[in-house]
C-alpha cells in the first residue's frame, strides 16, 4: 500500500507483518548466557516525510511508530535493528539539523522502552545536530558514536569533520557486534576482521548502496537492515530499498524479508 493511502493516525496504528527464520546450525554465533542475545529482529520500516510546517509533530509521530514496533516485537534480550534514519528519513536533509535532532526527553522514551522490554535497540538518529549511531542496552544504557560524515544519511550543514572515528562495537557474551551505515562497510571491513567482529549490522535508508563482497575472514553473520521502499516520499528512487537480508561469511543469503514492504524479520535459533 502506498504512503498516499495512509493517514498519520493509520500509520502509527498499523502493525508490521512478521516472519521468523530459524537458522539452526548454519551460523557459528551461539549466545548462551542469561543476559545474552536470543534473537535478532530486522525492522524494515521508514519514517513518513517530515513537513517543515510541523516538524515537531512529525518527529513525534515517527518516534511513536518506533516505540509501537518495540512494544509489539521487543522481548527480553532480543536485538531490534532499525535503519539509519527511522525518525527522519533522507527527505529531512533540507531542514535545519537542530530541528530534527532527537531530544533528551525523546531519547529517554527509547531508553525506557529498552529497559522495560529488556531488549537491545540499534538505530541512526540526529543527536546534537550530528548524525549518530545509537545502541540501547537491556539495562537502559546508551552507546553512541558519530556517523562517518561521508556516509551519514543527512548532509547536515556546518558539520565539523570527524577524525579518528572508531568502529562502533558492542561486546555481548564475548561476541563482538559492529553497527555501521551500509556504504561504510568497505571502510570498516578491514577493522572488523582485525578486531574479530562476529556479527556486523549494516543500516541503510537510501537507494544505491551496494553491499560489498564478503570473504572467508568476514564476520560470520552480516545483518543488512534496509528501509521499506513503499514509504519513501514521491519522486525518491526506491531501487535497492527493502529486502533486508542476512548473509553468512561466504556471502550466501540465508534469510531475507519476503517483500520491500514494511516487515519484521526475526532470526531465531542462533
C-alpha positions as CSV (number, residue, x, y, z in Angstrom):
1,X,0.0,0.0,0.0
2,X,1.4,3.4,-1.0
3,X,2.1,6.1,1.5
4,X,-0.6,8.3,-0.1
5,X,-3.3,5.8,1.1
6,X,-2.3,6.2,4.8
7,X,-3.2,8.9,7.2
8,X,-0.8,9.6,10.1
9,X,-3.2,8.0,12.5
10,X,-3.4,4.9,10.4
11,X,0.4,4.9,10.0
12,X,1.0,4.8,13.8
13,X,-1.7,2.2,14.4
14,X,-0.8,-0.3,11.7
15,X,1.1,-3.5,12.6
16,X,4.0,-4.7,10.7
17,X,3.9,-8.2,9.1
18,X,6.4,-10.6,10.7
19,X,8.3,-13.7,9.6
20,X,10.5,-15.9,11.7
21,X,13.5,-17.6,10.2
22,X,15.2,-20.4,12.2
23,X,18.9,-20.5,11.3
24,X,19.8,-23.6,13.2
25,X,23.4,-24.6,12.9
26,X,24.1,-22.6,9.8
27,X,26.0,-19.9,11.6
28,X,28.5,-20.1,14.4
29,X,27.5,-17.4,17.0
30,X,25.6,-19.0,19.9
31,X,24.6,-16.8,22.8
32,X,24.2,-18.9,25.9
33,X,24.4,-16.6,28.9
34,X,21.3,-15.5,30.7
35,X,21.6,-11.8,29.7
36,X,22.8,-12.5,26.1
37,X,21.0,-12.0,22.8
38,X,18.4,-14.6,22.0
39,X,17.1,-13.3,18.6
40,X,17.7,-10.6,16.1
41,X,14.8,-8.7,14.6
42,X,15.4,-6.7,11.4
43,X,12.9,-3.9,11.4
44,X,12.2,-2.9,7.8
45,X,10.3,0.4,8.1
46,X,10.7,4.0,7.0
47,X,9.7,7.3,8.5
48,X,6.9,9.2,6.8
49,X,8.0,12.5,5.3
50,X,8.6,15.4,7.7
51,X,6.7,18.6,6.8
52,X,8.6,21.8,7.6
53,X,5.3,23.4,8.9
54,X,5.1,20.9,11.8
55,X,8.4,19.3,12.3
56,X,8.0,18.5,16.0
57,X,4.7,16.7,15.4
58,X,6.1,14.7,12.6
59,X,9.2,13.7,14.5
60,X,6.9,12.7,17.4
61,X,4.7,10.7,15.1
62,X,7.7,8.8,13.8
63,X,9.1,8.2,17.3
64,X,5.7,6.9,18.3
65,X,5.9,4.4,15.4
66,X,9.3,3.2,16.6
67,X,8.0,2.8,20.1
68,X,5.0,0.9,18.8
69,X,7.2,-1.5,17.0
70,X,9.3,-2.0,20.1
71,X,6.2,-2.7,22.1
72,X,5.0,-5.2,19.6
73,X,8.2,-7.0,18.9
74,X,10.6,-6.3,21.8
75,X,11.3,-9.3,24.0
76,X,13.9,-10.0,26.7
77,X,17.4,-9.9,25.2
78,X,16.3,-9.7,21.6
79,X,18.0,-7.2,19.4
80,X,15.8,-4.9,17.4
81,X,17.8,-3.4,14.5
82,X,16.3,-0.3,12.8
83,X,17.8,1.5,9.8
84,X,20.0,4.7,9.9
85,X,17.2,7.3,9.7
86,X,13.9,5.8,11.1
87,X,12.9,9.2,12.7
88,X,13.6,11.5,9.8
89,X,14.3,9.6,6.5
90,X,16.5,11.2,3.9
91,X,13.8,13.7,3.0
92,X,14.7,15.8,6.0
93,X,18.1,16.8,4.6
94,X,16.8,20.3,3.7
95,X,15.7,21.1,7.3
96,X,18.0,22.7,10.0
97,X,19.8,19.9,11.9
98,X,18.7,21.2,15.4
99,X,15.1,21.0,14.3
100,X,15.4,17.2,13.5
101,X,17.6,16.3,16.4
102,X,16.5,13.6,18.9
103,X,16.0,15.5,22.2
104,X,16.9,14.2,25.6
105,X,13.2,13.6,26.5
106,X,12.6,11.5,23.4
107,X,15.8,9.6,23.9
108,X,14.7,8.9,27.4
109,X,11.5,7.3,26.0
110,X,13.6,5.0,23.8
111,X,15.8,4.2,26.8
112,X,12.8,3.3,28.9
113,X,11.5,1.1,26.2
114,X,14.7,-0.9,26.0
115,X,14.8,-1.2,29.8
116,X,11.1,-2.2,30.0
117,X,11.4,-4.9,27.4
118,X,15.0,-5.8,28.4
119,X,16.0,-5.7,24.7
120,X,18.8,-4.2,22.6
121,X,17.8,-1.4,20.1
122,X,20.0,0.0,17.4
123,X,19.2,2.9,15.0
124,X,20.6,6.0,13.4
125,X,19.4,9.5,14.6
126,X,20.4,13.1,14.6
127,X,21.8,14.0,18.0
128,X,23.1,17.5,19.0
129,X,23.0,18.4,15.3
130,X,25.1,15.4,14.2
131,X,24.2,12.1,12.6
132,X,24.8,9.4,15.2
133,X,24.7,5.7,15.6
134,X,22.8,4.7,18.8
135,X,22.6,1.4,20.6
136,X,20.5,1.0,23.8
137,X,21.0,-1.9,26.1
138,X,18.5,-4.0,28.1
139,X,19.9,-2.2,31.2
140,X,18.9,1.2,29.6
141,X,22.5,2.2,28.9
142,X,23.1,4.4,25.8
143,X,26.1,3.7,23.5
144,X,26.6,6.5,20.9
145,X,29.0,7.0,18.1
146,X,29.2,9.8,15.4
147,X,28.1,8.6,11.9
148,X,31.0,8.7,9.4
149,X,30.4,12.1,7.7
150,X,30.6,10.8,4.1
151,X,28.0,8.1,4.8
152,X,25.6,10.0,7.1
153,X,22.0,9.9,5.9
154,X,21.5,13.7,6.3
155,X,24.1,16.0,4.8
156,X,24.0,18.4,7.8
157,X,25.2,21.9,7.1
158,X,28.0,23.2,9.2
159,X,29.1,19.8,10.5
160,X,32.7,19.5,11.6
161,X,34.8,16.8,10.1
162,X,35.4,13.9,12.5
163,X,38.8,12.4,12.7
164,X,39.8,9.0,14.2
165,X,36.3,7.6,14.1
166,X,36.1,4.3,16.0
167,X,34.2,1.3,14.7
168,X,31.0,1.1,16.8
169,X,31.3,-2.3,18.6
170,X,29.2,-3.8,21.3
171,X,30.5,-6.9,23.2
172,X,27.9,-9.3,24.3
173,X,28.8,-12.7,25.8
174,X,32.3,-12.3,24.4
175,X,30.8,-11.8,20.9
176,X,31.7,-8.6,19.0
177,X,28.8,-6.9,17.2
178,X,29.5,-3.9,14.9
179,X,26.9,-1.4,13.8
180,X,27.6,0.7,10.7
181,X,25.9,2.5,7.8
182,X,25.6,0.2,4.7
183,X,28.0,2.1,2.5
184,X,30.6,2.4,5.2
185,X,31.2,-1.3,5.4
186,X,34.1,-1.1,2.9
187,X,35.8,1.5,5.1
188,X,35.4,-0.6,8.3
189,X,35.7,-4.0,6.8
190,X,39.4,-4.5,7.5
191,X,38.9,-3.2,11.0
192,X,36.1,-5.7,11.6
193,X,38.5,-8.5,10.6
194,X,41.3,-7.1,12.7
195,X,39.1,-6.8,15.8
196,X,37.4,-10.1,15.4
197,X,33.8,-8.9,14.8
198,X,31.4,-11.8,14.8
199,X,28.3,-10.0,13.6
200,X,28.0,-6.9,11.5
201,X,24.8,-4.9,11.4
202,X,24.6,-2.5,8.5
203,X,21.9,0.1,8.2
204,X,20.5,1.7,5.0
205,X,17.6,4.1,4.2
206,X,18.7,5.4,0.8
207,X,18.9,3.8,-2.6
208,X,22.1,3.0,-4.4
209,X,24.0,1.3,-1.6
210,X,25.7,-1.9,-2.5
211,X,26.8,-4.5,0.0
212,X,30.5,-5.2,-0.5
213,X,31.5,-8.8,-1.2
214,X,32.4,-10.9,1.8
215,X,35.4,-13.1,2.3
216,X,36.3,-16.1,4.4
217,X,37.6,-13.6,7.0
218,X,34.3,-11.7,7.1
219,X,32.0,-11.7,10.2
220,X,30.1,-15.0,10.5
221,X,26.8,-13.1,10.2
222,X,26.1,-9.9,8.3
223,X,22.7,-8.4,9.0
224,X,21.7,-5.8,6.4
225,X,18.7,-3.6,7.6
226,X,17.1,-1.6,4.8
227,X,14.2,0.9,4.9
228,X,11.0,-0.2,3.3
229,X,10.7,1.1,-0.3
230,X,6.9,2.0,-0.4
231,X,7.3,4.5,2.4
232,X,9.7,6.8,0.6
233,X,8.5,10.2,-0.5
234,X,7.2,10.7,-4.0
235,X,10.0,11.1,-6.6
236,X,12.5,9.2,-4.5
237,X,14.4,6.4,-6.2
238,X,13.4,3.3,-4.2
239,X,15.5,0.8,-6.2
240,X,17.7,-1.1,-3.8
241,X,15.5,-0.4,-0.7
242,X,13.7,-3.1,1.1
243,X,14.6,-6.8,1.0
244,X,16.6,-6.7,4.3
245,X,18.7,-9.8,4.5
246,X,21.2,-11.9,6.4
247,X,24.4,-13.3,4.9
248,X,27.0,-15.8,6.1
249,X,30.7,-15.3,5.9
250,X,30.8,-16.7,2.3
251,X,28.2,-14.1,1.2
252,X,25.3,-16.5,0.9
253,X,21.9,-15.1,1.7
254,X,20.5,-17.3,4.5
255,X,17.4,-15.1,5.4
256,X,15.6,-12.3,3.6
257,X,12.5,-10.2,4.0
258,X,9.9,-11.5,1.5
259,X,9.0,-8.1,0.1
260,X,10.1,-4.5,0.1
261,X,7.1,-3.5,2.3
262,X,7.2,-2.8,6.0
263,X,8.2,-6.1,7.7
264,X,10.0,-7.5,10.7
265,X,12.3,-10.4,10.0
266,X,13.1,-12.4,13.2
267,X,16.2,-14.6,13.3
268,X,15.8,-17.4,15.7
269,X,17.8,-20.5,16.6
270,X,21.2,-18.7,16.8
